[in-house]
Amino acid sequence: MRDFLSRVVLWRLARRLPPSSASAALGDLEEDYGRRLALAGRLRAGLWLIREARSLDRAYRRHDRFKPGIAEPKGRFMLGDDVRHAWRRIAGHPARTLPCIALLGLGIGLATAMFSVVDSVMFRPAPFPHPEQLVEVGFSRAEPDVMEAWRATGMFQAVESARTASFQTADSAAGTSSASGRRLARRRASCGVSSSGRGSHSWRSASSPAGSAAGWSRADWPRFSTASARGTRSSGSAYWGRSP
Amino acid sequence: VPGTSPSSAPPGSLGEFETLLLLAVLHLTEQRQEAYGSALREEIAARTGRAVPRGSIYITLDRLEEKGLLASREAGASVARGNRPKRLFKVTAAGVRAVKASVTALALMQRGLESVLGRI
């Protein structure tokens, strides 16, 4: 019973089966297909034929794979078999699989976090011109007289403070937080160089005298200042001095 | 024997599916029917209710022939088969001995278990 479908399927299968078994196996398949065609119709018989041909092909491929001395033919990838096998193992032992996946995820997350910290702390230089000259000279509230005292020592070209700050934007105060509002808050915070009035913050732009004198620009500060649009205030300031 | 795992089968012993297949060939031969791939598959399905994959049948038949427990010849090409011959099998004397040993081993093992297994 040779129609187009059976010809194509059997032709493909004939190329894959070992010659010793191909003739009889294909004859059996074609005979059974003819019987099924008469009983079940063309569509069902066609689907059955495709299924049987795939099953036969897979069985021989699996058989050849474990036969000693037989190399995998070129162009035939067993990835599908491997994936199917892996899926069956996973589905068969969920209680064993889930802890493994969780542990794997934890390990990858931990390694990523560690690398991120090491990368930013040790490998990447600070985003300043001549970062090797930058030193941290203290960490407390940025009192103006303390700052002045540091400046007066003459040990540094400049002494400035950077503050972790947050803003209450108009959006967040009104109970909304639009994306543009959050962006604005971040941008302002990222250039925040505070020379610190007592209890208040005076924000300077890049063209401020202190900033210019220190040779720092507005773009120098983003890594030392962060902000959120949640309306909270943080309390620490770091003093940064630039050595001569 | 030291170094021998308890699960290793003695040489010449049959697996369950090999035994089934040899018995199916014997049945078809006894009924004077042709014992070839499709017929064997139907015989096993009819007697055990198991739908055996087609590939398993041919691969096991090849293996049994390699072991010398089956012999085959080609005959019966027809238009319905695309002018391809059937591969007809018969059980050799060694095959009959192997089946007998396998079936006997099973019978001996189930003896005394009628209360659990019932009469088969």
Chai-1 contact restraints between the chains, C-beta under 6 A:
chainA,res_idxA,chainB,res_idxB,connection_type,confidence,min_distance_angstrom,max_distance_angstrom,comment,restraint_id
A,S21,B,Y58,contact,1.0,0.0,6.0,A-B,restraint_1
A,S23,B,R84,contact,1.0,0.0,6.0,A-B,restraint_2
A,A24,B,R87,contact,1.0,0.0,6.0,A-B,restraint_3
A,A25,B,Y58,contact,1.0,0.0,6.0,A-B,restraint_4
A,L26,B,R84,contact,1.0,0.0,6.0,A-B,restraint_5
A,G27,B,R81,contact,1.0,0.0,6.0,A-B,restraint_6
A,G27,B,R84,contact,1.0,0.0,6.0,A-B,restraint_7
A,D28,B,G37,contact,1.0,0.0,6.0,A-B,restraint_8
A,D28,B,S38,contact,1.0,0.0,6.0,A-B,restraint_9
A,E30,B,R81,contact,1.0,0.0,6.0,A-B,restraint_10
A,E30,B,G82,contact,1.0,0.0,6.0,A-B,restraint_11
A,E31,B,A80,contact,1.0,0.0,6.0,A-B,restraint_12
A,E31,B,R81,contact,1.0,0.0,6.0,A-B,restraint_13
A,D32,B,S38,contact,1.0,0.0,6.0,A-B,restraint_14
A,G34,B,A80,contact,1.0,0.0,6.0,A-B,restraint_15
A,E52,B,R54,contact,1.0,0.0,6.0,A-B,restraint_16
A,S55,B,P53,contact,1.0,0.0,6.0,A-B,restraint_17
A,S55,B,R54,contact,1.0,0.0,6.0,A-B,restraint_18
A,S55,B,G55,contact,1.0,0.0,6.0,A-B,restraint_19
A,L56,B,R54,contact,1.0,0.0,6.0,A-B,restraint_20
A,L56,B,G55,contact,1.0,0.0,6.0,A-B,restraint_21
A,A59,B,G55,contact,1.0,0.0,6.0,A-B,restraint_22
A,Y60,B,G55,contact,1.0,0.0,6.0,A-B,restraint_23
A,H63,B,I59,contact,1.0,0.0,6.0,A-B,restraint_24
